[in-house]
């Protein structure tokens, strides 16, 4: 319920400071630098901001897991520094990597957390059925947590967090790494907790559309508060500055986006369905004709537009430069990746079930699907890291089944977890991967210098990769994958958890690589990012459900109620329709696919 008159806010920070010291730096780094903010009772408040803004530090301080260096922080009217245990007895905290025990079942994980929080048998009997119904996990009570899909793990983590009744729920990026269907389900759960139970929730999120649905947003940047208030107030800052433009016939949206971003008066540009949405630095004056060569129209501003205006006005330096390669590859119509009736079994379980697709040189191809659809298993087969059970697979002209080494030499691979060596510095990681790719002497030194320059990593060269924010880890992983100048680049959910600025810089580089003939195959849970692709395929339960250009796939979801569907609309419609057909036939692919850990 909302706070009564005179009741303190659910969370109140005043001049809060917290710094961390890194081994290679003489001065400590300020994670929070004089932060003052509040979260109200019975409201859903979002923390947003770039990597390293201080969101997780604030969450951990509020949970009593860190001690501030200065200022004050009250949670539920309690001084956290003085009485951290009193706070912890009244709140629940779900960190980014919630500690599920994968060798325990769903029910056993719930029991473990109930034991830890002293929840008795009577309260369990009352809460468990509600938690199972809320998360739709009741049919999977006996399944091991390690055999759940990513979305189901997140829902189980939330259920364990709620095994007792908290007065304040802290959620640190709860929807990172989950597919649109699971994200929608998780979001519905959180909104019901606020609307029906009056729970106070403070969450951080990398999805700006989620922040837009909250009652209140707090924008952090470099440890300081840039804005605090209603989302609509952020959107209003872009009034008169928001537009959409239609690409020329046959032109990918990403090409128009790159052209717009090269203009000094454009703050932001992103593909948006069949159009490109962009934000100008200032409202257009009367008689302005700077957009005369564009099929452009003014549109109402949204939260993301105002967010980017605020962030760009405080971000240091300019936009990230696009990337250049030393040996551009000529575009051709040839298929450099050919997949025919590909199958991968793990015992009796079929993870990839007779999929077929081709990818042409210089094309960006998106492989989309829910958690557990088989995307990562497919990627590992394409890279020669996992042998197919059946079917044909050719990469850069090589039969991966008979010559995986020759195929691997011509490709780069960025895994979901980036495969970096945490204790090694940025420089040492690059030296290791360069040697692994067979680079030596001057060639090795030149390529490492190229990577540091192109990915703007020079200032972090001596920082260990474990200490880098997610956006910089992403840059380093991609730099390492490009050291040997591969002609095909595989990217497995490379922007998961990255902030909006990092995602835009990432796709600017990918667009530039594709222009220079590099073939890119990418998986992503950000459906807006699928609009950067030339073609996409949607998978579920190891099968390809739909395939085509983004426009062709969006068309599959067009209805009278949804005349202009987004890629997320199309994704959800395609997957739900396929699952409905399977249920009618007596099976549920999405549930079957979670019965084995491999993806």
C-alpha positions as CSV (number, residue, x, y, z in Angstrom):
1,X,0.0,0.0,0.0
2,X,1.1,3.6,-0.4
3,X,2.8,5.4,2.4
4,X,0.6,7.3,4.8
5,X,1.2,11.0,5.5
6,X,4.4,11.5,7.4
7,X,5.7,7.9,6.8
8,X,9.3,7.9,5.4
9,X,9.9,6.6,1.9
10,X,10.6,2.9,1.4
11,X,14.2,3.9,0.4
12,X,15.9,7.2,1.1
13,X,19.5,8.0,0.1
14,X,21.1,11.3,1.0
15,X,24.6,12.2,-0.3
16,X,25.5,8.5,-0.5
17,X,29.1,7.7,-1.5
18,X,30.8,4.4,-2.2
19,X,34.2,3.9,-3.8
20,X,36.2,0.8,-4.8
21,X,40.0,0.6,-5.3
22,X,41.4,-1.4,-8.2
23,X,44.9,-2.8,-7.9
24,X,46.3,-1.0,-11.0
25,X,44.8,2.4,-10.1
26,X,46.3,4.7,-7.5
27,X,43.0,6.5,-6.7
28,X,39.7,4.7,-5.8
29,X,36.9,4.7,-8.3
30,X,33.7,6.3,-7.2
31,X,30.7,4.0,-7.8
32,X,28.3,6.4,-6.1
33,X,29.2,10.0,-5.8
34,X,26.9,12.0,-3.6
35,X,23.7,10.2,-4.6
36,X,20.4,11.4,-3.2
37,X,17.2,9.6,-4.2
38,X,14.0,7.9,-2.9
39,X,11.6,5.1,-3.7
40,X,8.0,5.3,-2.5
41,X,5.9,2.6,-0.8
42,X,3.7,0.6,-3.1
43,X,5.4,1.7,-6.2
44,X,7.5,0.1,-9.0
45,X,10.7,2.2,-9.3
46,X,13.3,1.5,-12.1
47,X,17.0,2.2,-11.9
48,X,18.4,2.8,-15.4
49,X,21.8,3.9,-16.7
50,X,24.9,2.7,-18.6
51,X,27.3,0.0,-17.4
52,X,29.2,1.2,-14.3
53,X,26.6,3.8,-13.4
54,X,26.3,2.5,-9.9
55,X,23.0,0.6,-10.1
56,X,24.2,-2.7,-8.6
57,X,26.3,-0.9,-6.0
58,X,23.1,0.9,-4.9
59,X,21.2,-2.4,-4.8
60,X,23.8,-4.1,-2.6
61,X,24.0,-1.1,-0.2
62,X,20.2,-1.2,0.1
63,X,20.4,-4.9,0.9
64,X,22.9,-4.4,3.6
65,X,25.6,-6.3,1.7
66,X,28.0,-3.3,1.4
67,X,28.8,-0.4,3.7
68,X,28.7,3.1,2.4
69,X,31.8,5.4,2.6
70,X,29.6,8.4,3.3
71,X,26.1,9.8,3.4
72,X,23.0,8.1,4.7
73,X,20.8,5.3,3.5
74,X,17.5,4.4,5.1
75,X,15.4,1.4,4.0
76,X,11.9,1.0,5.4
77,X,12.9,3.8,7.9
78,X,15.9,1.8,9.2
79,X,19.5,3.0,9.0
80,X,21.1,0.3,6.9
81,X,24.6,1.0,8.2
82,X,23.5,0.7,11.8
83,X,21.0,-2.1,11.5
84,X,21.7,-4.2,8.4
85,X,20.2,-7.3,9.8
86,X,16.9,-5.6,10.6
87,X,16.8,-4.5,6.9
88,X,17.6,-8.0,5.6
89,X,14.8,-9.4,7.8
90,X,12.3,-7.2,6.0
91,X,13.4,-7.2,2.3
92,X,14.2,-9.7,-0.4
93,X,17.0,-9.3,-2.9
94,X,17.4,-11.1,-6.3
95,X,20.9,-10.3,-7.7
96,X,21.8,-10.7,-11.4
97,X,23.2,-14.1,-10.8
98,X,20.7,-15.7,-8.4
99,X,22.1,-18.7,-6.6
100,X,20.0,-21.6,-7.6
101,X,21.3,-25.1,-6.8
102,X,21.2,-26.9,-10.1
103,X,21.4,-30.4,-8.6
104,X,18.3,-29.7,-6.5
105,X,14.8,-29.8,-7.9
106,X,12.4,-26.9,-8.1
107,X,10.7,-27.9,-4.8
108,X,14.1,-28.6,-3.1
109,X,15.4,-25.1,-4.0
110,X,12.2,-23.5,-2.5
111,X,12.6,-25.6,0.6
112,X,16.3,-24.6,1.0
113,X,15.5,-20.9,0.8
114,X,12.5,-21.3,3.1
115,X,14.9,-23.0,5.6
116,X,17.4,-20.2,5.3
117,X,14.7,-17.6,6.0
118,X,13.1,-19.5,8.8
119,X,9.8,-20.0,7.0
120,X,7.7,-22.6,8.9
121,X,5.6,-25.4,7.6
122,X,2.3,-23.5,7.9
123,X,3.6,-20.5,6.0
124,X,5.1,-22.8,3.3
125,X,1.7,-24.6,2.8
126,X,0.1,-21.2,2.3
127,X,2.8,-19.6,0.0
128,X,4.0,-22.4,-2.2
129,X,0.8,-22.9,-4.1
130,X,0.6,-19.2,-4.8
131,X,4.2,-19.1,-5.9
132,X,3.8,-22.1,-8.2
133,X,0.7,-20.7,-9.7
134,X,2.3,-17.2,-10.2
135,X,5.4,-18.6,-11.9
136,X,3.6,-21.5,-13.7
137,X,6.2,-23.9,-12.3
138,X,3.8,-26.3,-10.7
139,X,4.2,-29.0,-13.4
140,X,8.0,-28.9,-12.9
141,X,8.3,-29.2,-9.1
142,X,10.4,-32.4,-9.3
143,X,12.7,-31.2,-12.2
144,X,16.3,-30.3,-11.4
145,X,17.0,-26.6,-11.6
146,X,19.9,-27.3,-14.0
147,X,17.5,-28.8,-16.5
148,X,15.3,-25.7,-16.7
149,X,15.4,-23.1,-19.5
150,X,16.9,-19.7,-18.7
151,X,13.4,-18.1,-18.4
152,X,12.2,-20.8,-16.0
153,X,15.4,-20.4,-13.9
154,X,14.6,-16.7,-13.5
155,X,11.1,-17.5,-12.5
156,X,12.3,-20.0,-9.9
157,X,14.8,-17.5,-8.6
158,X,12.0,-15.0,-8.2
159,X,9.9,-17.6,-6.4
160,X,12.8,-18.4,-4.0
161,X,13.2,-14.6,-3.4
162,X,9.5,-14.4,-2.5
163,X,9.4,-17.5,-0.3
164,X,8.8,-15.1,2.6
165,X,6.7,-11.9,2.4
166,X,9.0,-9.0,2.0
167,X,8.1,-5.3,2.5
168,X,10.6,-4.3,-0.2
169,X,11.7,-6.4,-3.2
170,X,15.1,-5.5,-4.9
171,X,15.5,-7.0,-8.4
172,X,18.9,-6.4,-10.2
173,X,18.2,-6.8,-13.9
174,X,15.8,-9.8,-13.5
175,X,15.0,-10.1,-17.2
176,X,18.6,-10.1,-18.6
177,X,19.3,-13.2,-20.8
178,X,15.7,-14.3,-21.1
179,X,13.6,-14.4,-24.3
180,X,10.7,-12.1,-25.0
181,X,8.1,-14.7,-23.9
182,X,9.8,-15.3,-20.6
183,X,10.4,-11.6,-20.1
184,X,6.7,-10.8,-20.6
185,X,5.8,-13.5,-18.1
186,X,8.3,-12.2,-15.5
187,X,7.1,-8.7,-16.0
188,X,3.5,-9.7,-15.5
189,X,4.4,-11.3,-12.2
190,X,6.2,-8.2,-10.9
191,X,3.3,-5.9,-12.0
192,X,0.8,-8.1,-10.3
193,X,2.8,-8.1,-7.1
194,X,2.7,-4.3,-7.1
195,X,-0.9,-3.9,-8.2
196,X,-2.6,-6.7,-6.2
197,X,-0.4,-7.0,-3.1
198,X,0.9,-3.4,-2.9
199,X,4.5,-4.6,-2.8
200,X,7.2,-2.0,-3.1
201,X,9.7,-3.0,-5.9
202,X,13.0,-1.4,-6.9
203,X,14.5,-2.9,-10.0
204,X,17.3,-2.2,-12.4
205,X,16.9,-2.9,-16.1
206,X,18.7,-2.7,-19.4
207,X,15.3,-2.7,-21.2
208,X,14.1,0.9,-21.6
209,X,10.6,-0.2,-22.5
210,X,10.4,-1.9,-19.0
211,X,11.5,1.4,-17.3
212,X,8.8,3.2,-19.3
213,X,6.1,1.0,-17.6
214,X,7.3,1.9,-14.0
215,X,5.7,4.5,-11.8
216,X,9.1,6.2,-11.2
217,X,12.5,6.1,-12.8
218,X,15.9,7.0,-11.5
219,X,18.6,7.6,-14.2
220,X,22.2,7.1,-12.9
221,X,25.4,8.0,-14.8
222,X,28.9,7.7,-13.4
223,X,27.6,7.4,-9.9
224,X,25.4,10.4,-10.0
225,X,21.6,11.0,-10.4
226,X,20.8,12.6,-13.8
227,X,17.0,12.3,-13.3
228,X,14.4,11.2,-10.8
229,X,10.7,11.2,-11.5
230,X,7.9,9.9,-13.8
231,X,9.0,8.2,-17.1
232,X,6.7,10.6,-19.1
233,X,8.8,13.5,-17.9
234,X,11.9,11.9,-19.5
235,X,9.9,11.4,-22.8
236,X,8.8,15.0,-22.8
237,X,12.4,16.2,-23.0
238,X,12.3,14.9,-26.6
239,X,9.2,16.7,-27.6
240,X,9.5,18.0,-31.1
241,X,12.7,16.1,-31.7
242,X,11.5,12.6,-32.4
243,X,11.0,11.3,-36.0
244,X,10.8,8.2,-38.1
245,X,12.2,7.8,-41.6
246,X,11.6,5.1,-44.2
247,X,14.7,3.5,-45.8
248,X,14.9,3.6,-49.6
249,X,13.5,0.5,-51.3
250,X,15.8,-2.4,-50.9
251,X,18.0,-0.6,-48.3
252,X,18.4,-2.3,-44.9
253,X,17.3,-0.1,-42.0
254,X,20.8,-0.3,-40.5
255,X,22.2,1.6,-43.5
256,X,19.9,4.5,-43.0
257,X,20.6,4.4,-39.3
258,X,24.4,4.7,-39.9
259,X,23.8,7.6,-42.3
260,X,21.7,9.4,-39.8
261,X,24.2,8.8,-37.0
262,X,26.9,10.4,-39.1
263,X,25.0,13.7,-38.9
264,X,26.2,16.0,-36.1
265,X,22.6,17.1,-35.1
266,X,21.3,13.5,-34.7
267,X,21.4,12.3,-31.0
268,X,20.2,8.8,-31.6
269,X,18.9,6.5,-34.4
270,X,17.7,2.9,-34.1
271,X,15.8,0.5,-36.5
272,X,12.1,0.5,-35.5
273,X,10.0,-2.0,-37.5
274,X,10.0,-0.9,-41.1
275,X,11.4,2.5,-40.2
276,X,14.4,4.1,-38.5
277,X,13.5,6.2,-35.4
278,X,15.8,9.1,-34.7
279,X,16.2,12.0,-32.3
280,X,17.5,15.4,-33.1
281,X,19.7,17.5,-30.8
282,X,17.2,20.3,-30.9
283,X,13.6,20.8,-32.1
284,X,13.4,21.7,-35.8
285,X,13.0,25.5,-36.3
286,X,10.2,26.8,-38.6
287,X,11.1,26.4,-42.2
288,X,13.7,23.8,-41.5
289,X,14.4,21.6,-44.5
290,X,17.4,19.5,-43.3
291,X,15.3,16.3,-43.6
292,X,14.1,17.1,-47.2
293,X,15.9,14.1,-48.6
294,X,14.3,11.7,-46.2
295,X,10.8,10.2,-46.1
296,X,10.5,11.4,-42.5
297,X,7.6,12.2,-40.1
298,X,7.4,13.6,-36.6
299,X,6.3,11.1,-34.0
300,X,5.4,11.4,-30.3
301,X,8.5,11.0,-28.1
302,X,9.0,7.9,-26.0
303,X,11.0,7.3,-22.8
304,X,14.0,5.9,-24.8
305,X,14.2,9.2,-26.8
306,X,14.5,11.4,-23.7
307,X,16.8,8.9,-22.1
308,X,19.3,9.1,-24.9
309,X,19.1,12.9,-24.9
310,X,19.9,13.0,-21.2
311,X,22.7,10.5,-21.5
312,X,24.3,12.0,-24.6
313,X,24.4,15.4,-22.8
314,X,26.5,13.9,-20.0
315,X,28.5,11.2,-21.8
316,X,32.2,11.9,-22.3
317,X,33.5,11.9,-25.9
318,X,31.7,11.3,-29.1
319,X,30.0,8.3,-30.6
320,X,32.0,5.2,-31.1
321,X,33.6,5.0,-34.5
322,X,32.7,2.3,-36.9
323,X,35.3,-0.4,-37.5
324,X,37.5,-1.0,-40.5
325,X,39.2,-4.2,-41.6
326,X,42.5,-4.4,-43.5
327,X,41.2,-6.9,-46.1
328,X,37.6,-6.1,-47.1
329,X,35.8,-9.1,-48.7
330,X,33.8,-8.7,-51.9
331,X,30.0,-9.2,-51.5
332,X,28.7,-12.2,-53.5
333,X,25.5,-14.2,-53.6
334,X,27.3,-17.4,-52.6
335,X,26.2,-19.2,-49.4
336,X,29.2,-19.2,-47.1
337,X,27.2,-21.1,-44.5
338,X,25.0,-24.0,-45.6
339,X,22.9,-26.0,-43.1
340,X,20.9,-28.9,-44.4
341,X,18.7,-31.2,-42.2
342,X,21.0,-30.6,-39.3
343,X,20.4,-32.8,-36.2
344,X,22.0,-32.9,-32.8
345,X,20.9,-35.5,-30.2
346,X,22.0,-35.8,-26.5
347,X,21.0,-39.4,-25.8
348,X,17.2,-39.7,-26.5
349,X,16.8,-35.9,-26.4
350,X,16.8,-34.0,-29.7
351,X,18.2,-30.6,-29.2
352,X,18.3,-29.6,-32.9
353,X,15.8,-31.3,-35.2
354,X,16.4,-31.2,-39.0
355,X,17.0,-27.5,-39.5
356,X,17.9,-26.0,-42.8
357,X,19.1,-22.5,-43.8
358,X,21.8,-20.7,-45.8
359,X,23.7,-17.5,-45.1
360,X,25.2,-15.4,-47.9
361,X,28.6,-13.6,-47.9
362,X,28.3,-10.2,-46.2
363,X,24.9,-10.9,-44.8
364,X,23.8,-10.4,-41.2
365,X,21.7,-13.5,-40.2
366,X,19.7,-13.6,-37.0
367,X,19.0,-16.8,-35.2
368,X,16.1,-16.1,-32.7
369,X,14.2,-18.3,-30.3
370,X,13.1,-18.8,-26.7
371,X,15.6,-20.0,-24.0
372,X,16.3,-23.6,-24.7
373,X,15.3,-23.4,-28.4
374,X,18.6,-25.0,-29.6
375,X,20.3,-21.8,-30.8
376,X,23.6,-22.2,-28.8
377,X,23.8,-25.9,-29.8
378,X,23.4,-24.9,-33.4
379,X,26.1,-22.3,-33.0
380,X,28.5,-24.8,-31.4
381,X,28.0,-27.1,-34.4
382,X,28.6,-24.3,-36.9
383,X,31.9,-23.4,-35.1
384,X,33.1,-27.0,-35.1
385,X,32.9,-27.2,-31.3
386,X,30.2,-29.9,-31.3
387,X,29.7,-32.7,-33.8
388,X,26.4,-33.0,-35.5
389,X,24.4,-36.2,-35.1
390,X,23.1,-36.0,-38.7
391,X,22.7,-33.7,-41.6
392,X,25.1,-31.6,-43.7
393,X,27.0,-28.5,-42.5
394,X,29.4,-26.4,-44.7
395,X,31.2,-23.3,-43.4
396,X,33.4,-21.2,-45.8
397,X,33.4,-24.1,-48.2
398,X,34.6,-26.7,-45.7
399,X,32.6,-29.7,-44.5
400,X,32.5,-29.1,-40.7
401,X,31.9,-32.8,-40.1
402,X,35.1,-33.9,-41.8
403,X,37.3,-30.8,-41.6
404,X,36.3,-28.7,-38.5
405,X,39.8,-27.2,-38.0
406,X,40.0,-25.6,-41.5
407,X,36.5,-24.2,-41.0
408,X,37.4,-22.8,-37.5
409,X,40.4,-21.0,-38.9
410,X,38.1,-18.8,-41.0
411,X,35.6,-17.8,-38.4
412,X,35.4,-15.8,-35.1
413,X,33.2,-16.7,-32.2
414,X,31.9,-14.6,-29.3
415,X,30.2,-16.9,-26.8
416,X,27.4,-15.8,-24.4
417,X,29.9,-15.6,-21.4
418,X,32.6,-14.0,-23.6
419,X,35.2,-16.7,-22.8
420,X,37.6,-14.1,-21.4
421,X,40.2,-14.9,-18.8
422,X,39.2,-12.9,-15.8
423,X,42.5,-12.7,-14.0
424,X,44.3,-11.5,-17.2
425,X,44.4,-7.9,-18.2
426,X,42.9,-6.6,-21.5
427,X,46.4,-6.6,-23.0
428,X,47.1,-10.1,-21.8
429,X,43.8,-11.5,-23.1
430,X,44.5,-10.1,-26.5
431,X,48.0,-11.5,-26.5
432,X,46.7,-14.9,-25.5
433,X,44.0,-15.0,-28.2
434,X,46.4,-13.7,-30.8
435,X,48.8,-16.5,-30.1
436,X,46.0,-19.0,-30.1
437,X,45.1,-17.9,-33.6
438,X,48.7,-18.3,-34.7
439,X,49.7,-14.7,-34.9
440,X,53.4,-14.0,-34.2
441,X,55.9,-11.1,-34.2
442,X,55.1,-7.8,-35.9
443,X,51.8,-9.2,-37.2
444,X,50.7,-10.0,-33.7
445,X,51.7,-6.6,-32.3
446,X,50.0,-4.8,-35.2
447,X,46.7,-6.7,-34.7
448,X,46.7,-6.1,-30.9
449,X,47.3,-2.3,-31.5
450,X,44.5,-2.4,-34.0
451,X,42.1,-4.0,-31.5
452,X,43.0,-1.5,-28.7
453,X,42.5,1.4,-31.1
454,X,39.3,0.2,-32.9
455,X,37.5,-0.9,-29.7
456,X,38.8,2.1,-27.6
457,X,40.3,-0.2,-25.0
458,X,43.7,1.5,-24.6
459,X,42.8,3.2,-21.3
460,X,41.8,-0.2,-19.9
461,X,44.8,-2.2,-21.3
462,X,46.1,-3.0,-17.8
463,X,42.7,-3.7,-16.2
464,X,41.7,-7.3,-15.7
465,X,38.8,-8.4,-17.7
466,X,36.9,-9.5,-14.6
467,X,36.9,-5.8,-13.4
468,X,35.5,-4.4,-16.7
469,X,31.9,-3.4,-16.9
470,X,29.8,-5.6,-19.2
471,X,30.0,-3.2,-22.1
472,X,33.8,-3.2,-22.1
473,X,33.9,-7.0,-21.7
474,X,31.7,-7.2,-24.8
475,X,34.2,-5.0,-26.7
476,X,37.1,-7.1,-25.6
477,X,35.5,-10.4,-26.5
478,X,34.6,-9.0,-30.0
479,X,38.1,-7.6,-30.4
480,X,39.7,-11.0,-29.5
481,X,37.4,-12.7,-32.0
482,X,38.5,-10.4,-34.8
483,X,42.2,-10.5,-34.3
484,X,42.8,-13.1,-37.0
485,X,40.5,-11.3,-39.5
486,X,37.8,-14.0,-39.9
487,X,35.5,-13.9,-42.8
488,X,32.6,-15.2,-40.7
489,X,31.7,-14.0,-37.2
490,X,29.4,-15.9,-34.9
491,X,27.9,-13.8,-32.0
492,X,25.9,-15.7,-29.4
493,X,23.8,-13.2,-27.4
494,X,26.6,-10.7,-27.4
495,X,24.5,-7.8,-26.0
496,X,22.9,-9.6,-23.1
497,X,23.0,-7.3,-20.1
498,X,24.7,-4.5,-22.1
499,X,23.3,-0.9,-21.7
500,X,21.7,1.0,-24.5
501,X,24.8,3.0,-25.4
502,X,26.9,-0.2,-25.5
503,X,24.3,-2.0,-27.7
504,X,24.3,0.9,-30.2
505,X,28.1,1.1,-30.4
506,X,28.2,-2.7,-30.9
507,X,25.7,-2.7,-33.8
508,X,27.5,0.3,-35.4
509,X,30.6,-1.9,-35.6
510,X,28.6,-4.9,-36.9
511,X,27.1,-2.8,-39.7
512,X,30.5,-1.6,-40.7
513,X,31.9,-5.2,-40.8
514,X,29.0,-6.4,-42.9
515,X,29.6,-3.5,-45.4
516,X,33.2,-4.8,-45.7
517,X,32.0,-8.3,-46.6
518,X,32.2,-10.0,-43.2
519,X,29.4,-12.5,-42.7
520,X,27.7,-12.3,-39.3
521,X,25.4,-14.8,-37.6
522,X,24.0,-13.6,-34.4
523,X,21.5,-14.7,-31.7
524,X,19.8,-12.1,-29.6
525,X,16.9,-11.7,-27.2
526,X,16.5,-8.0,-28.0
527,X,13.9,-8.2,-30.8
528,X,14.7,-4.6,-31.8
529,X,18.2,-5.8,-32.7
530,X,16.7,-8.4,-35.1
531,X,15.8,-5.4,-37.3
532,X,19.6,-5.0,-38.1
533,X,19.6,-8.4,-39.8
534,X,19.1,-9.1,-43.5
535,X,17.2,-12.3,-42.7
536,X,16.2,-14.1,-39.5
537,X,15.1,-17.6,-38.5
538,X,12.9,-18.2,-35.4
539,X,13.5,-21.5,-33.6
540,X,11.8,-23.4,-30.9
541,X,12.2,-27.0,-29.6
542,X,15.1,-27.4,-32.0
543,X,13.1,-26.6,-35.1
544,X,12.9,-23.6,-37.5
545,X,9.4,-22.2,-37.3
546,X,9.8,-19.1,-39.6
547,X,12.5,-17.7,-41.8
548,X,12.8,-14.6,-44.0
549,X,13.6,-10.9,-43.9
550,X,12.4,-8.9,-40.8
551,X,9.6,-7.4,-42.9
552,X,8.5,-10.9,-44.0
553,X,8.5,-12.2,-40.5
554,X,6.7,-9.3,-39.0
555,X,4.0,-9.8,-41.6
556,X,3.2,-13.2,-40.0
557,X,1.8,-11.3,-36.9
558,X,-0.2,-8.7,-38.8
559,X,-3.9,-8.7,-37.6
560,X,-6.7,-6.2,-37.4
561,X,-5.8,-5.7,-33.8
562,X,-2.0,-5.4,-34.6
563,X,-1.8,-3.6,-38.0
564,X,1.9,-2.7,-37.6
565,X,3.4,-5.6,-35.6
566,X,6.9,-5.3,-34.1
567,X,9.5,-8.0,-34.3
568,X,8.7,-8.9,-30.7
569,X,5.0,-9.2,-31.7
570,X,6.0,-11.6,-34.5
571,X,8.3,-13.6,-32.3
572,X,5.7,-14.2,-29.7
573,X,3.0,-14.9,-32.3
574,X,5.1,-17.5,-34.2
575,X,6.2,-19.3,-31.0
576,X,2.8,-19.3,-29.4
577,X,1.1,-20.5,-32.5
578,X,3.6,-23.4,-32.9
579,X,3.2,-24.4,-29.3
580,X,-0.6,-24.3,-29.6
581,X,-0.4,-26.7,-32.6
582,X,1.9,-29.0,-30.6
583,X,-0.5,-29.0,-27.6
584,X,-3.4,-29.9,-29.9
585,X,-1.2,-32.8,-31.1
586,X,-0.5,-33.9,-27.6
587,X,3.0,-32.3,-26.9
588,X,4.4,-29.0,-25.7
589,X,7.7,-28.3,-27.4
590,X,8.7,-25.4,-25.0
591,X,8.3,-27.7,-22.0
592,X,9.9,-30.7,-23.6
593,X,12.9,-28.8,-24.6
594,X,13.8,-27.9,-21.0
595,X,14.3,-31.5,-20.0
596,X,18.0,-31.4,-20.8
597,X,20.6,-28.9,-20.0
598,X,22.3,-28.5,-23.4
599,X,21.0,-25.7,-25.6
